[in-house]
Each structure stands twice: as structure tokens, then as C-alpha cells.
Amino acid sequence: MSSIEAVSRQPTDSHPAPDTTNALLQVDGLSIDFATAHGWANVVNDVSFDIGQHEILGLVGESGSGKTVTGLSILGLVPMPPGRLAKGNVWFGQRDLLQLSERERRDIRGNDISMIFQEPMTSLNPAFTIGDQISETVRRHRGGSRHAARRRAIEVLDLVGIPKAEKRVNDYPHEFSGGMRQRAMIAMALSCEPKLLLADEPTTALDVTIQAQILELLASMRDEIGMSILMITHDLGVVAEICDRVVVMYAGEVVERAPAPALFETPTMPYTEGLLSAMPQLGPAHGKLASIPGHTPEPWNMPAGCRFHPRCPYGKPKCTERPIELRSTGPEQRSRCIRSEEIELRGIK
């Protein structure tokens, strides 16, 4: 039995499978704890969202907001221990990924669901060539000969813009630059044409020209093979470029959900306004970039009530009285702010 299976099955087993007619993936009430010197600390708290067929969903937040842990949890990649599943379900079709055996999850990883990791150097095996590592993924899920798998490796390396792919397929990870290693990771993730791609900061190590090419590639893969994408990023410029809807996380919680145009034009959560105001923008100079004062709270020392209120310019005593629920603030838009109807937040037109 895998470690994720061994913890907290009771809260999740009784939930009926949701209607997945329009959703490829549904995350339902996901909560993840980590063991710390202060005891169990909640790092992802009751997170829920869905990803539609052929949709690109942005998962946004500062470092420490819980977005990467959420992405890793979908594929059962959070080490347990020190982590544990407190509650929740992740539905992929009619299957709860959190209740599958490790063997069943391995059949899904890299095939139906692939992930681009944030640190390509630690994700690639330095003892094997780039081509061997991509070929292994192809043969594991598609079968076929070594020659066919190698040919597919060359195809996807060329697809992500690796020059002279038929030669570079024989190189080891240390012979690639940081940006090229990131593109190799993207090539591996796309090699089996997955239904869902989890992309954790996929353009971080790339210069702006290659970044634009990779975003264009991901968008084209969505159109050509119907792939859905969960784009995990802190870069709202990437979100504006490629995402259909956005989920904003802060201190382990979802604090706003909205279609991308609505989020940029009319945010309803002060934290979202802070993120938008910190974006560099074209046009006349307006002095220094804005910033959000303070820092993300430690997971073992969360503030009472709204977790953002110590940093919020609109905070009132009532914000600390009780936990704030995610509630509707407009068509397809939800916010975790009890003052969303009282305050007018600035967006980007």
C-alpha cells in the first residue's frame, strides 16, 4: 500500500463520484498536512477547482501559497511522510486518483497526465542521455521498438525547439543549458500526448523569446490534440497570455476563482489586486512597482479569520472573527473576502 493510501481514507471513501460530463479533472476539498517541529501544519486547505476539456487553467500565487503541493498531490507525488492527506478527492473521469494504488498511478503518470517540473536538473537522471529518458517514457506507455521510441524522442525535441535534435538526443543533461533542459522536460511530458498537462513554472528558466515559443507550443497542443493544461505559475503575464480561467491561492487556500478576463479587469479579492498592481506594465512610467507588504504566514501560525488580513489594506476587525468562505461575487467568479461588495478594487484594463 502506498503512503498516500495509508492516511485518512475515511473522509474520502464515502463521497460519490461527481458529474464529470464537462470536467476532465475535479479537485474536491483537498487538504494536505506536513509534519514540522511545531506539529502537523496544514499547507493546502480545502482546495477545490475543476479543469474542463481542452481548457488551460492558471493556478497562481506567491511562493509558499501551496500551488506546487496542490499540483504534486494530483499525481500522488507528495512524499508521505512527511506529508499526509488530511481529506479530499481528485477525480479524473470516474476515478479518484488519491485512492489508486501506486502501480495504477504509474500507468497514468506520463500517459494520461504528465507533469513539467520546476527544477529540470533535479528531475532528469544525469546517468542517462536525454533521448534514453524520453524513449523510456514512450516505451513504458506506448510499447514499440527502441528505434520507434528514439524516433519519437527526436520528434518531440524538435517540436520544443532543440536545434539539431537528431544529434542532441544523445547528449546527457549536463550538456544542455538550463533552458534546454527545461525544453527537454517539456518534450518528455508531451511525448505520449497526455490528456492533461500539469506545468509547474514551465518557462522560468527560459529567455523571453523561447518563453513565447513554448507558450505558443502549449496552446497549439491544446488545439491539436485536445490537451488540457494546469499552468502553475507566479507570472501573471503568462496567465494573461494563455489561460482561460484562473485560481488564485494564498496561504494554502483558494482565495479567488474567475475567468481570466474578469480576474484582470475586476478582481474581487484584495490579494489579487496586490498581485496585479505588482505586474510591470507598458506605458508611461509610474515610479516604483507596487508590492504587497509583509510575507506569507508560516503554515503552523496562520492568522485567525481571513489569512490575508494582516497584509490587507482593506482589513477590518470583522475579517478576523471567523474563517471566510469562498462565495460568489459575479458570473463564474468567487472570492474569499467578506468586504468584496463594499470595496472597489483596481484591475488592469
N, C-alpha and C positions, 0 to 999 in steps of 0.2 A: 504493500500500500504506500502511495506517495505521501509526502509530508502535507500537501495541501488537502488531501483527502482526510487525513487523520484528525483535523481540527474543525470543530464547530459544524459538523454535518447537520445537527438537529435544526437550526433555524432555517435551513435552505431546502431540505428534502421535501417539505410539505407544500412548497409553492407550486402551483400549476404552471405549465409551460405557457408563456404569453402568446398572443396572436402575432405571428411573425410574417404576416402577409406582405407588409411593406418594409419591414426592417430586416437587414441582414444580420445585425448583431444588436442585442439588448443587454446593457449593464443595469442590473436591478439591485439597488440598495447595497452596493459593495462597500465593505469596511475591512480594512487591513490594519493590524497592530504590529508593532515591533518591540522586542524585549530591549530595555535600556537599563542603565544603572538606577533609574528612577521608577522602574517597574514597566508594565506594559504601556506603551504610548500609541495612541491612535494617530496614524499618518494618512489614512484615507477613510473618510466618514460618510457613510450612506450615500455613495455616489451613484447616480442613475443617469443614463443617456442611451440613445439608440443611434445606429448608423444605418441609413437607408441603402437600398440597392443603388449602385452607381454614384453614391454620394461621397463628397470629401468633407469630413467634419474636423474642425480645428479644436484642439484641446490646449488651452492657453493658461499661462500663469507664471509667476516668478519661480526662481529656483527654490525648492523646498515646498512647493504648493501641492505636491502629491501626484502630478500628472504622469511622470515616468513610472512610478509604482503602480498607478492605475493601468497603464499600458502593459507592463510586465505581468500584472496579475491576470490579464485576459488569457495569456498563454501559459499560466502556471509557472512563471519564471522567477517569482519572488522566492528567495531562499527561505525555507521553513524547517527548523529555526534559522535565524532569529525572528522571522515573521510568522504571522498566523492569520488565517482567515477568520474574522470575527463573525461575519454574516455576509449574505448576498448571493446573487446568481449572475452568471454571464451566459446568456442564451445565444447560441449560434444555430439558427434554424430551430429545431426542436430539441437540441442537445445542450445541456448545461455544462459548459467547459470546466467548471470548478468541481464537477462530480465525476469527471472521466479519470480513468487510470493513466499513469504516466505513459504507458505504451500507446493508449488511444490518443493522447495529446501529441505524441511524437508523429503520429500519422497525419495530424492536422497541421502541425508546425512546418512551415516551408512549402506546404502544398496548398491547402485551402486558406490558411492565414500565414503570412510572412511578416517579419519584423526587420526594420533597419535600425540598428543600434546606434547610440550616440557616440560611442568610442570605437571606431573601426579597428584600431591597432590591438585592442584587447579582445575583440570579437573574432579576429582572423587568427588561425593557427600558424605561427611562424615556421613550423617544420614542414609545411606543405605548400605547394605552389597555389597561386590564385585559381588557376584552371582546375586543379585537382579538387579544391574545396567547392567550387561551383558544380563540377561534374558529380561529386558525391551527392549533393542535394538532388540533382536531376535524376540520377540512377536510383536513389532511395525512394523517390515518389513516382517516377515515370518508368523505371526499368530501362531496358535497351542496352546497347553495347557501349563500351568505353569510347569508341570512336564517335558515336552519335552524341554522347554526353559532352565530349570535348567540343564537338561542333556547336552544340547549343551554348556552351560556355563562351566561345568566341563570338557568337551572335549577340549575346546579352552584353558582353564587354564592349562590343562595337556600338550597341544601342545606347549605352550610357556615356559614350564619347571617349573611350580609351583609345588613343591612337595606336595603330599597328597591333590590333588586338590579337591577331594570329601569332604574333611573337611574344607579346606581353603576357599571354595566357600561361607561359612557362615561368614567369617571374614569381619570386617569393614576396610576401607582404612588405618586408623591409626595403625592397627595391622599388616600391611605389611611394609617391609623395602622400602626404596626409589627405589631400583632395582626391587623389586617385584611389586610395584605399577606401574612401567613403563611396566613390562611384562603384568600386568592386563589390562593396556590401549591398549597394542598391541593385547591382546586376544579379547577385546571388538571390536576393529577395524576389526579383521579378522572373527568375529562371523557369519557374513552374506555373507562371501566370495565375497567381492566387486570386481568390475571390475578395479577400480583404488584406490590405497592407497597413501595418502599424509602423508609422515612420516617426522615430524619435529624433528630433532635430536633424533631419536628413541633409540639410545644407549648411550646417555650422562650419565645417572645415573647408568650404568651397569659396572661391572668389565670386564676385557678383555676376560675372559673365557665365560661369559654369552653373551657378545657382539658378539663374534664369533658365538655362537649358534643362536642368534637372526638373524644375517645376513644370516646364512645358512637357517634358517626357512623362511625368506622373499624370498630368492632366490628359495627355494623349492615351496613356494606358487605360485610364478610366473610360475614355470614349471608345477605344478599340476593343477591349476585352471585357468591359463592364465591371472593372475592378473598383471596389470601394476603398477609401483611404481614411485612416485616423491620423491626422497630422498633429503630432505632439510638438509644441514649439513655444518659445517665449517671444518670437518675432512676429509682431502684428502686421508687418509688411508682407510676410509670407502668407499670413491668413487672408489679407485683403486680396492677394494675387490669385489664390487658388481655392479657398474654402467656400462651401455653400452655407454651412451653419457653424456656430462657434459655441463651445462650452468653456466658460471661464472658471478656473479653480483658484481658491485661496485657502491656505492652512488646512488642506486636506478635504475641503468641501467644494461642491459646485455652488458658485455664487451668482452666476448668470448663464442663461441659455437663450440664444436668439439666432435668427437668420443673420448672415454676415452683414448685409447692408443695414439692417436695423441696429445691430450692435455698434457699428461705426457711426451712424448718424444720430441715434437716440439711445445711448446707454442708460440703463436704469439702476445700476449698482455703482456707488462711488469708487469702488476699487477698479472697475472697468474704465471709468472716466480717468483715473490716475494713470492707468496703462496707456490709454490713448493720448493723453497730454504729454507723455514722455516719448512719443514717437517723433523722430526727425521728419520734418515736412518741407516740401519745396515751397518757394515763395519768399517774400521779404523776411529778413532776419527779425526775430522777436527776442533776442537776448539768449540767456541760458535755457537749456532744455529743462522742463519741469521734472520733478522727481517726487516719489511718494516718501514722506518722512518715516523714520523708524525702520523696522525689519519684521520679517515673518516670525510669528511666535514659535517657540520650541514646542514640539508635539506633546510633551509632558506638562506643559504650563500654558494651556490655552485660556484666553480671556473668557469671562462669563458672557453669555448673550452672543451678540454678533462678534465673530472672531476678528473682524477688521476694525472694530470701533476704536481701539487705541490709536490707529493711524488715520482715522477718517475725519475730514474737515467738517462733516455734517453730523457728527455724533452727538447724541443726546442721552441723558440718564436712562430713558426707556429702552435704549438699544442694549443695555446690559442686564435687563430684568430676566430674560429667558432666551433659550435658543430660538433663532429666527428660521422660520420655514421658507422654503423656496415657493414663491407664489406667482401667479400670473400677473403681468404688467402690460400686456398687449397681445395682439395676434402672434402666436408662436413664440412669445418672449416671456421669460420667467426670471425673477430676481430674488435674492435673499437680503432684502432691505425693507424695513418697515416704514421708511420715510420716502420711498420711491415716488409716491403721489404728491408729496409736499415739496420736493426739491426739483429743480430743473438742472440736469447735468449737461455738460458740453460734450458734443461728439465731433466727428470730422465729416464735413460735407464733401 
